[in-house]
Amino acid sequence: MSETGDQFSLTRAASITGGPAKNQIPISRMNMNNVRPGRLRVLRALLVVVSALVANGLAAKDTLQVDRAFIGATDAWRDVTAFLRQHLSGDALSVTIAQPFTGIGGDPAFGKVKNLIVDYRLNGRAFRLWLVEKYPVAFTIELPSPDAKAPGADSEARAMLKNIFATLHVAAEGDPLPDLAPLGLGSDAAPANKPILLCLFDSQQRPSRQLVRQVTGQHEALRQKGLTVLGVQAAVIDSRSFQEWKGSNAFPFPVGQVAQESEQTAWVTGIASLPWLVLTDAQRRITAEGFALEEIDAKLKAVEK
């Protein structure tokens, strides 16, 4: 706001911030040279407050992210992460799944009472929702949910997830990092006793290419943090096309490729959404996964604790 000729209205300020607009006093075409210094300071302070309120209002939008979701029972489960993500609408999700489960590709555990477990994040905070099948609508899913708990808070859900990971060959937090050889990374790709940042991507998808560029640009800074960075083309694609793409990019870290789907690569090829970051500690135990690169410092601090 300049000291001469500018105009401002408290009515506008109220409308911007969502407050009442009635009975407000407009200040229009006021010559600031005629305003007493004390009042001028008040007006300037008011503008700062209004600007802050506007900025906070724009930044306050919730962000909802589905990390993973499974439906099934005992040792028969189906990954429905992609299905739920299709029904995300801004900062909310609302969808029903009914018998006979045609919407998710069929009944994953016929004749058994099924469970739904959803791991999601709201504004970066992790939650876990566990639902038991009902009839005739098996699951009514509303996210965010008041019934969700912090991951690990429910021992039954935690035990179920352990069974899911074993059945679907999913690697999870707390598990040792699986053998990297089936991913095209030799034993010399990562030195011993150093934490690893593993970037799983699909070079045919723009978000993956963007993250790979981001990791490449920050490689030196990540190395200074004590991390060994590795990359893997996690989706099975034509090897020649991948090698051409890889050759056209100067990667400062080793990059492997899943040549074919197998039991040894299922923990990678089974990830519903790429790109995907995995962090391990120095003993190569998974400490975090599915996070944004901007969260790396917080994830490393959590490991140190």
N, C-alpha and C positions, 0 to 999 in steps of 0.2 A: 504494500500500500504506500503510494507516494504521498508527500506532504502537501501537494497542491492538486486540486482538480479531481482526485479520485473520489468515488462514491461507494458507499456500503450501506446495507440495510439490515437492521436486526430482524426484520421480517424474513428476509432471505436466509439469514443465519439460522433462524428457527426452523424454516422449511427444510434446509439442508440437513440439520441434525435430527429432524423428526419431531421437534418440539412444537408447541402450539404457536400459530402465527397471529392469533388475534391479540389486539391491544398492545402490539409492539410499536415502538417509536422508530420510524425510519430516519436514517441520517443520509440525506442525499445532497450531492454536489456541495459538500462542505469544504470550505477553504481551510486547510489545516494551519495556515499561518495565523488564523484568527482564533484558534483553539488554544486554551490555556495548556501549558506543559503537562500539568497533572492529568487533565482529561485526555490529552493526547496519549499519554502512557497507558491510560486505562483502555482507550480504543485499540491501541496496538496489542495490548495483552488479550483483549477480547478476540481479535483476529487470530492470534496464535492458538487460543483455546478452540475456536471454531474449526480452524484447519486441522487440529489434532483430532477433534471429534469426527470430522469427515474421514480422515485417514484411518482411524480406528474402525469406523463403521464399514469401510471398504475392505479392511483386512480381517474382519471378524467372521467371515464366511467359513463354516465348518468344512473340513475335508474328510471324506469317508473312503476307505480303501479296504477291499476284501483281499486278505492275504491268501487264504486257502479255505476250502470247505469240502466236507466228505459226508456221504450218506451210506449207511449200511449197517451190518451187524456181525459180530464175532470176527470171522476172517474173510468176510465178503463185503467189499467196500467199493464205492465209486467216487472219483474226484469230480465235484460239481463246482469247482472254483470258477471256471469260465462261464458256466450257466448263470451263476449269481452275478458275475460282473456285467453280463449283458443287461441286467435289470437295474443296474445302478442309475440313479437319476439325480445328478448333482450331489447333495449331501445326504441322500436317503436311499433306501432300498425297500421295496415292498413287492413280495411275490409269494405265490402259493405253489406247492407241489402236491399233487393228488395221485391216489392210486388210479391206474396201474403203473405210474411213473414213466409214461411215454415221453414226457417232456425232457427227461434226463437220460433217455436211451434205454429204459426198461428197469425192472425191479432188480436191484443189486443183490438182494438177499431174500429170495422168494420164500414165503411161509414164516419169516421171522419178523419180530418187531424191530423196526429200524430206528436208528439214531441219526441226527444231523448235528455236526459240529462245524462251527464257523469261527475262524480266527479273523478278526478285522481290526482296523485302526481308525480312530476318530481323533483328528487333530494331532496325529503322531502317537496317541496313547493306545496301547494294545488291549483288546477285549476278546473274550471267548464266549460264544453262545452255544449251548447244548440243548437240543430239543428232542423229545421222544415222539415217535409216530402216533398220530391220532387217525380217526376215521370219520367221514370219508376223505376229508382233506388232511393228508398226512402231515404236512408242515406249512404253517403260516409264518413267513419270515419277514420281520420288520426290523430294519437297522437304521439308526442305533436302537438297541434294545435295553430296557430297564432290567431285563433278566440276565444280561451278560455279566460275566465276572472277569477278573484279571486272569490271564493264562497261568495255569498251575494252581489256581485256588481250589479247583474241584479235583480231588484225587481220582474219582471215577472217570471223568472226562480225560484226564491225563493218561490213565491206563489205557483207555480206548484209543487215544491217539498213538500211543506206543505200538499198539496192535495194528493200527492203520498203516503206520510207517513201515512196519515189518512186512505187512501184506503187499503194499504197493511199492515197496523198495524206495521209500522216501527217506532222505537224510534230514534230520531235524536238529535243532539246538540241543547241545549236550552230547550229540553223537560224534564219534571220530569221523574225520573227513575220509570218505571212501577212496579207494585206490584211483589215482589219476591216470594210470597207464591206459585204460580203455578210452580215455578222453584225448589220447594223442599227446600226453605230457609225460616225458620220461622222469626217472627218479632224480635226475640232475636239474630239473626245472625249478625246484624250490629247495634252498638249503635247509638243513635241519635246525630245529630250535628257534624258528622265526615264525611269527604269525603270518597268515596268508590272507590276501584279499582276492577272491576268485570272482571274476566277472563272467557270468553266463549270458550269452547273447545269441541273436539270430541276425546275421549280416543282411538278410533280405528284408528286415523290418527297420523303419526309420528310427523309432525310439531306441532300439539296440545300437544302431550306428552312432546315434548322438551320445549315448552313454560311453561307448568305446572311445569316442573322440575326447570326451570329458576325462576319462581315466587316463588316456594317453597324455593329455595336456597337464595333468596333475601328478604324473608318475614320479617325478623327482621329489615332489613334496610328500607323496605317500611313502617313498623309499626312505626319506628322512625320518618318517615316523616309525621306522623299523619294519615296514610291511614288505612282503614279497608279493608282487602283483602277477596274477596269471589270468589268461583269458581263454574261453572255450566257446566255439561255435556249437551251441547246444541242440539245435534242430538239425536233423539229418537232411542235407542238401547235396547236390552234385559236387563231388570233390574237386573237379577241375575248376568249376565256377568259384568255389571258395578259395582255392589256391591263387587264382587270378586276383580276386579281391584282396586277399591277404598280401600278395606281392605288390599291390598298388598302394599299400599303406605301410609306413615305417613304424612298426610297433616296438616300443622300448622294453617289452616284456614278452615272455613266451606265450604263444597262442596255439591251442590244440583244437581238435575237431572230433565230434561224435560221428564215426563213420557209419555205424549201424546201431539200431536199437537192440539192446540185450538186457539181461538181468543186471549186468555190471554197470550199465549206463542208464538204467531206469530212473535213478534218483535225479538225473539231469533232464532226460527227455520227458519225464513226467511232470515237470514244472509247468503250470498252466499259463503263466504269463512271463514273457521275457521282455526286457533284460532282468536279471536277478543277481544280486550281490550276496556273496557268502563270506563271512569273516571267521577265521579260526584263531585260537590262541597259539602259543609257541609249541604246544604239544599236539597241535593239529586236531583239536576238538572244536566243533562248530559252536561259536558263541553268539552269532547273530546272522540273520538272513533276511532277504527281501526288503532291505532298507535303502534309503537314498544316499548317494555319495556324500551329500552335505552333512549326513549324520555320523560320518566316520569317527570324528573326534569323540563324540559322546559314546559310541560303541566301544572304542578303545579304552576310554576311562572306565566303563563298566567292567571290562575284562581285567583291568588293573585292580579293581576292588575285590 
